[in-house]
């Protein structure tokens, strides 16, 4: 949850900074001052002022990061639930090859034969 808030805050601040640097005509006057909220066709008024952008962008940033984390968490959970691929091993007896295991750092086994041979003995 804390990571979601941190990332959404970074996204929010980046978006607001970008708007303040670009200063689109929809939100700012020619001299760089903010336009006031209004629905008339006056050049000094806008239906989408900076304060409204900040509120909407905060919600969009949070929902975007939350959705992104949900998707990543679901895909990771699905990967963990998948069984690892199995090899087509012959039924029989396998013995640990200690020398090869020590050299390679992973267990290595040697196939000796079928179980039937060892059951009779």
Secondary structure, 3 states (H helix, E strand, C coil): CHHHHHHHHHHHHHHHHHHHHHCCCCCECCCCCECEECCCCCCCEECCCHHHHHHHHHHHHHHHHHHHHHHHHHHHHHHHHCCCCCCCCCCCEEEECHHHHHHHCCCCEEEEECHHHHHHC
